[in-house]
Each structure stands twice: as C-alpha cells, then as structure tokens.
C-alpha cells in the first residue's frame, strides 16, 4: 500500500474528525457497546486508524487503545488528537500485512480489534493475523453501495470516469466473509446506511476531488484550473459545491474466543 497517498489525505480526515461525531459513528459505537464487543477499560486495537477518530471515542471510555496505520502523517495527527486523554494509548507505524504480529502483541491480547473503511484487512492472512491478536471480537466495516451525484458530474465534465473515493472497493465484502470462514470463525453481518455532505468552495472542492481520482494529477496546473472552473459551474446559488454521498455499509464481525 502507498503511505504517501494516505499522507496526502490526512488533512481531509482531520477535517472530518474536527466536525465531531456523526450519527453513523454513534450507531457503530452503540452497536459495539450493546453487543458486548466493547466495554469501558477494555484493550482495543484499531488497524488503519487514520487520524484517531475512533481511538478518541475508545479513549473517552477509558479503554487501553493501540492505533496503527501505514501513514506517518495520519499517525502524527492521531497522536495530537489523542493527547488530551490520560489513559493508556500508543501508536505503531507500519503496514499491517507485512509487520510482525509481535510489534502489536505486546499491547494485547486485545478484547476488540477493528478496522473501519480501511484496505488493511483484505485477505485470509490479514484476517488470521487480526484474529490471533484478539481474545474477544474483530469487526470490519466496508462500503457495499455508494452514490455521489455531484462528484460524478464533476469528473464526467472533465472527461474522466467517475471514481469512488473509498478503500477496498464495493466488491471486497464477499471475499472477506469467506476469509473469516476459512480462518475458522463464524461471520456476523449487519448493514447500515451512512450518508453525509460537505460544503466547499470551488477551489477547495477541485483540489479535494482531484486528489481522490487515481487518474488525475494534482500537480497538473492546467487540470487544476479547469477543475476549479468545472466545480464553480456546479456550485449552488451560495457559491458552494454541496458534495453529497449516499452509501450503505456492512459491519462484519466475528468472535475469536469461545466462552469457557
């Protein structure tokens, strides 16, 4: 995986963090608490933690939190966001697929291991590694549907195929469910809606959307100029590019340790 790619997106993730907890975030946290996967004081591992959004929620519950990510810039921001919490927490840099499990095991065994909207857990080997670090529950979240009307119009107007800015892709759930079964665990699935909108001026919207398209070069000044003009033409009467995204998410969970 490309750490530099995620470094460039860290500022966007920080903006989401600073906007505060969303209804979707609350629903996921309540699900974890109600199901007994999460409880105050437990040890939690967050793989592909980004800027520590969920880590801060866990720390607020008094959990012992371990955050890991491939992106140094994501982790730098995560450390800043976690600094107000006095409970135990730590960050560990690296690619989960290639790092030694021992680098994380010293903080475990974990009662809950999660990876939300991240490509870090994507095959049988990474499912097994996550499970072996955990004496409790694992949970992954993945998009299964995605609509982005204004983004599609923006990309099409510039002559590009629309690109969904997500990790893993919409077809990743099936192989992950099968990997959980192959690892010897029983997968549980729950589906939730997750919709959001962002308001940006034309220049900010253009920069944001270029950065999220694999075929677009954000260093191309001529492309950026055309992108700003295109975004401006799609702004509302306030001069705002109202970026709305409508998605459905699967919560894939499995228990790694049976009751005695």
N, C-alpha and C positions, 0 to 999 in steps of 0.2 A: 504494500500500500504506500501511497505517496504522502509523506509527512508534510512536504511543502504545500501541497494542495490544501490540507486541513489548516495549516498555519495561516493561509490567506483568508480562510473563512472564520477565523477565531473572533474577529470583531463583530461579525454578524451574529454569532452565537452569544456573544456578550450582550448585544443589544436585546436579544430575546430574554436572557437572564434578568437584565435590568428592568424589563417590562413587568416582571412579577409573575407569580404563579397563575397558571391558566386553569380553566375549568377542566380541561383534559388532564393536566398534571394532578389536580386534586382527586379526580376519579381514579387515576392509577395508584396514587398513594393510599387512598381509602381501600381500594381493592387489596393491596398488599397487607394492610393492617387487618382488614376484616377476615382475610383468608388465613391469617397467622404466619404468612411468609415473612413479615416484618414486625418487629416489636421494639419498644424503647430499650436501648442498651445493647442490641444485637450487633454482630460484626457483619458489615456489608462490603461487598466488592462491586465496583462499577467499572465495567470494561468499555472503553470508548467513551469516557466520561465527559468529553468536551470541556466546557468551562466550569464544570462542577455544579450544574443546576440541581440535579437530583442529590448529589453529595451534600449540598447545603440543606436540603429537606431532611435527609437522614441525620445529619449532624444536629439539627434542631430537635430531633427526638432523643438525642444523647447516644446515638449509635457510634460504634467504632468504625470509621469509614476509610476504605482504601480506594483511591482513584487511579486509574491507569489510562493512558492514551498514547497514540503514536506521535502526536503533535506537541512539540515543546511549547509552542505559543498557547495552545489550548491549556496545557498544564500550568503555564505561568499565570494565566488568568484564573484558573481554578484555585490556585494557591492564594491569590488575592481575595477571591470570593469566600474561601473557607477560613481565612484568617480570623474573622470575628468569633469563631466557635472555639471554645476552650476544651472540648472533648477530644479524644484521640482521633487524629486523621493523618493521612500521608498520601503523597503522590508518587507514582512509579512510572517512569517513562519507558516506552518500548512498544513494539509490535506484538500483540498478544499471541499471534500464531507462531512466532519464532522465539519469543522469550522463554527462558527456563521457568517451569512452574515454581521452582524453589524461590524465584525472585518475589513471588506473591505469597507463597505458602507460609512464610514467617509471620504474616499478619493474620493468618487464618487459624483453624478452619473457619470458613465463612458460613453464617447462617442463611444468608441470601446473597446470590450473585446475579447481577443484572447487566444487560447490555441493551440500551434503548436507541433505536433507529441508527444502528452502527453496523458496518460491514465486518467488524472484528470477529464475530462468531458467525461462521458461514459454511462450515463443513463438519464432517464427523470428528476429525481430530480436534477442532476447537471446541466442539460440544463436549467431548470427553474431557478435555483439559479443564474447562469451566466446571464440569460436574465433579471432577476429582478434587477440586479446591473447596468444595462445598459440602457441608453436612447439614443440609436443610433443603433449600429451594433455589432453582435457577429460573430466571424469567428473561425472555427476549421480546422486544416489540418490533414489528415490521409493518410497513405500509402494504396494503393489499389492493387499494384503489386510490386514484389521485386525479383530480380535475383542477386545472389552472387556466381559466378562460383568457384573462388579460395577458398572462405570460405567453400563451400560445399565439395570441395576436401580435405581440411584440416580436417574437422570434420569426414568425412567418413573414411579417412585413420587412424584415431584414434579409429574407431569403434563406433562413435556417429551419431545419426540422425542429419542432418543439422538443425541449429536453426537460425531464422531470428532475428536480434537484433533490434527490433522495439517495440514501445509502442502501446498497443491496439490490434494489430493483423490485418490481412488483411480483416477479416470479420466484422469489427466494424462499417463500414460506414452505412450499411443499417439500423441497429438499431438506430444509431444517427440521420439519416434523419427522421425516424419515430418518434423519441423522440421530434424533433423540431416541427413536425406537431402536435403531441399530446399536446405540450405546447402552441399551438395556433399561430404558426408562419409559414411563407412560406419559405421553404429552397431553397437556390440557390446553384448550383453546378458548379464547374469549375475544369477541370483536367489538370495537368501539369506534364511534365517529370522532374525527379530530379535524376541525375546521378553524381557520384563522385568517386574519387580514392584516396587512401592513400598509401604512401610508408613507409614501416617499415622494420627494420632488424628482423631476425628470432626470437630472444628472445622477442622483443617488440611485434611482431605480435602474438606470442604464448600467452603471458600474456593477451593481449587485447581480443583475441578470446575465451580464457578460461573464462574470466570474463563475457562474453556475452552469455554463454551457461548455461541454467538452471540446466543441469545435471552434469556439470563439477565443480570440487572443486579446486579453485585456491590455496588452502593450501596443496594440494597433490603434494609433491616434485617429486615423480616418474612420475606422469602425466605431470608435467611441463617439465621434462627432455625429455619425449617422444614427447611432443608438440613442443618443440624447434627443435628437430631433424626433425619432420614432416614439420614444417614451412621452415626449411633450405632446405629441398628437393623440396619445391615448389617455392623457390626464383628464380629470373631471373639471368642472367649472371653477374649482378652487385652485387648479394647477397642481393637483395631487394625483399621482399614479396609485390607484387603490388596488393593491395586489391581494386578491382573494384566492385561497387554496382550500379545496374541499377533499378530504381524504377519509379512508377507513383503515383502521389499524388492527392487526392481530396481536394479542398478548399470548405468547407461547410459554407455558410454564411446565416444570417437571420437578418431582421430589427426588432427591438423591439419596436419602436415608430413610429406611422404613422404621416405623415405630417399634420399640423393643417389646 
